[in-house]
């Protein structure tokens, strides 16, 4: 199974493109790194691939078929700042199980404590919220995971722990992962292959 972005172009103004004719492909089970400078369009590309930005030019497909805007999106995006991806008026147990009932095995893997489930998002740290975001995104229906600088807010030890868990789960579920970062050491450690946005962006 392949996730493909073909001829992707996007700009907030027609004469000022951030992305131009970008081609990118991710295979099931692959861990692909995407590097780029701050402000180069990495996060914008992530949002396009996962359906958060609809007004782009080009096509996004899985095995040649466009992704439906209805129902569960098989391409899940994990944001750098997890607090922006949760409803502050919901308790964590409701946020966690919004898409599917997350099994206890995944909660245990991420070290999510039972007492956290009845807390509000503002009562958890960024690292704790990110564990919830990942657990929620790793549904059996998820085929591809877009990880946009997901461990920049945690220390090196926690970063390693989180990535060990993620890579173990995605391998079992045969999920393709796009690891987006400007951290060359992290990218080289995690990924089978690495591409630079500057090399595929024709702006």
Phi, psi and omega per residue, in radians:
X1 nan 2.372 -3.108
X2 -2.187 2.363 2.906
X3 -1.713 2.201 -3.119
X4 -2.253 2.377 2.918
X5 -1.967 2.186 -3.058
X6 -2.203 2.258 3.105
X7 0.931 0.763 -3.091
X8 -1.356 2.136 3.073
X9 -2.276 2.492 -3.137
X10 -2.777 2.463 3.024
X11 -2.760 2.610 3.094
X12 -1.286 -0.364 3.000
X13 -2.260 2.536 -3.064
X14 -1.038 -0.579 -3.090
X15 -1.681 0.229 -3.126
X16 -2.456 1.297 -3.085
X17 -1.335 2.428 3.015
X18 -1.563 -0.701 3.120
X19 -2.154 2.451 3.119
X20 -2.478 2.101 3.040
X21 0.902 0.793 3.141
X22 -1.438 2.256 3.031
X23 -2.003 2.273 3.113
X24 -2.594 2.494 -3.124
X25 -2.410 2.450 -3.138
X26 -2.333 2.233 -3.094
X27 -1.713 2.644 3.046
X28 -0.943 2.336 3.119
X29 1.415 -0.137 -3.136
X30 -1.471 2.519 3.006
X31 -2.030 1.797 -3.019
X32 -1.893 2.338 3.112
X33 -1.685 2.440 3.050
X34 -2.199 2.079 -3.129
X35 -1.936 2.746 3.097
X36 3.077 2.732 3.132
X37 -1.213 2.793 3.045
X38 -1.045 2.350 -3.142
X39 1.418 0.111 -3.091
X40 -1.440 -0.208 3.124
X41 1.945 0.141 -3.117
X42 -1.042 -0.865 -3.103
X43 -1.157 -0.630 3.092
X44 -1.099 -0.765 3.099
X45 -1.082 -0.707 3.105
X46 -1.029 -0.781 -3.116
X47 -1.167 -0.626 3.096
X48 -1.161 -0.817 -3.125
X49 -1.064 -0.538 -3.078
X50 -1.787 0.166 2.994
X51 1.513 0.166 -3.127
X52 -1.453 -0.381 3.112
X53 -2.094 1.882 -3.044
X54 -1.531 -0.445 -2.964
X55 -1.615 1.035 3.092
X56 -1.983 2.924 3.022
X57 -1.804 2.538 -3.106
X58 1.973 -2.947 -3.096
X59 -2.353 2.487 3.000
X60 -2.043 2.246 -3.083
X61 -2.574 2.763 2.969
X62 -2.069 2.046 -3.074
X63 0.909 0.708 3.048
X64 1.471 -0.054 -3.121
X65 -1.906 2.348 3.108
X66 -1.122 2.556 -3.125
X67 -1.419 2.256 -3.138
X68 -1.195 2.489 3.101
X69 -1.451 -0.085 -3.132
X70 -1.785 2.548 3.096
X71 1.382 -2.865 -3.066
X72 -1.282 2.299 3.123
X73 -1.488 2.102 -3.133
X74 -1.230 -0.145 3.078
X75 -1.884 1.879 -3.076
X76 -1.819 2.334 3.140
X77 -1.844 2.263 3.004
X78 -1.847 2.133 -3.067
X79 -1.458 2.777 3.076
X80 -1.133 -0.649 -3.118
X81 -1.964 1.669 -3.030
X82 -1.126 -0.407 -3.142
X83 -1.131 -0.374 3.126
X84 -1.452 -0.166 -3.065
X85 -1.866 0.137 -3.129
X86 -2.139 2.679 3.089
X87 -1.444 2.000 -3.079
X88 -1.144 -0.242 -3.117
X89 -1.642 0.006 3.104
X90 -1.856 2.557 3.001
X91 -1.343 2.776 -3.020
X92 -1.068 -0.585 3.136
X93 -1.112 -0.598 3.123
X94 -1.324 -0.667 3.076
X95 -1.113 -0.763 -3.083
X96 -1.058 -0.780 -3.005
X97 -1.752 0.329 -3.128
X98 -1.080 -0.760 -3.080
X99 -1.583 -0.686 3.120
X100 -2.794 2.855 -3.137
X101 -1.401 1.853 -3.070
X102 -1.225 2.175 -3.111
X103 -1.185 2.679 -3.115
X104 -1.062 -0.541 -3.131
X105 -1.064 -0.678 3.123
X106 -1.265 -0.695 3.086
X107 -1.040 -0.753 3.133
X108 -1.138 -0.704 -3.131
X109 -1.035 -0.713 -3.115
X110 -1.518 0.007 3.114
X111 1.209 0.499 3.132
X112 -1.376 2.039 -3.073
X113 -1.411 2.562 -3.115
X114 -1.011 -0.635 -3.109
X115 -1.155 -0.389 -3.141
X116 -1.244 -0.430 -3.010
X117 -1.107 -0.506 -3.129
X118 -1.669 0.167 3.117
X119 -1.596 2.832 3.016
X120 -1.559 2.729 -3.117
X121 -0.934 -0.633 -3.092
X122 -1.300 -0.049 3.113
X123 -1.682 0.035 3.138
X124 -2.048 2.713 3.080
X125 -1.361 2.949 3.107
X126 -1.062 -0.700 3.123
X127 -1.144 -0.663 3.110
X128 -1.196 -0.725 3.094
X129 -1.093 -0.668 -3.129
X130 -1.134 -0.582 3.078
X131 -1.108 -0.701 3.081
X132 -1.130 -0.766 -3.123
X133 -1.052 -0.724 3.134
X134 -1.209 -0.783 3.132
X135 -1.040 -0.714 -3.129
X136 -1.178 -0.604 -3.064
X137 -1.391 -0.366 -3.044
X138 -1.550 0.951 3.090
X139 -1.318 2.712 3.029
X140 -1.039 -0.337 3.135
X141 -1.498 -0.194 -3.138
X142 -1.345 2.219 3.141
X143 -1.871 -0.461 -3.125
X144 -2.483 2.455 -3.130
X145 -2.110 2.186 3.090
X146 -1.814 1.992 -3.056
X147 -1.908 1.759 -3.030
X148 -1.684 1.666 3.113
X149 0.901 0.820 -2.893
X150 -1.332 -0.230 -3.098
X151 -2.111 0.379 -3.121
X152 -1.249 -0.351 -3.068
X153 -1.607 0.064 -3.097
X154 -2.101 2.848 3.132
X155 -1.265 2.960 -3.024
X156 -1.081 -0.668 -3.122
X157 -1.174 -0.799 3.119
X158 -1.140 -0.659 3.093
X159 -0.997 -0.837 3.139
X160 -1.116 -0.713 3.132
X161 -1.079 -0.817 -3.118
X162 -1.086 -0.790 -3.111
X163 -1.194 -0.605 3.070
X164 -1.047 -0.746 3.136
X165 -1.151 -0.849 -3.109
X166 -1.029 -0.846 -3.090
X167 -1.141 -0.583 3.085
X168 -1.149 -0.778 -3.113
X169 -1.211 -0.777 -3.096
X170 -1.164 -0.537 3.086
X171 -1.154 -0.747 3.134
X172 -1.141 -0.633 -3.092
X173 -1.632 -0.019 -3.136
X174 0.998 0.783 3.119
X175 -1.620 2.367 3.028
X176 -1.427 2.435 -3.084
X177 -2.197 2.276 2.993
X178 -1.820 1.951 -3.119
X179 -1.669 1.959 -3.082
X180 -1.842 2.141 -3.082
X181 -2.849 2.808 2.965
X182 -1.821 0.059 3.140
X183 -1.545 1.735 -3.047
X184 -1.095 -0.662 -3.139
X185 -1.105 -0.797 3.122
X186 -1.093 -0.837 -3.120
X187 -1.013 -0.827 -3.111
X188 -1.152 -0.519 3.137
X189 -1.294 -0.644 -3.012
X190 -1.566 -0.549 -2.832
X191 -1.823 2.595 3.055
X192 -1.274 -0.673 -3.085
X193 -2.509 2.682 -3.098
X194 -2.321 2.368 3.049
X195 -2.174 2.680 3.092
X196 -1.815 2.333 3.130
X197 -1.054 -0.597 -3.141
X198 -1.067 -0.504 -3.122
X199 -1.375 -0.396 -3.090
X200 -1.942 -0.100 -3.140
X201 -1.752 2.129 -3.024
X202 -1.652 0.327 3.091
X203 -1.116 nan nan
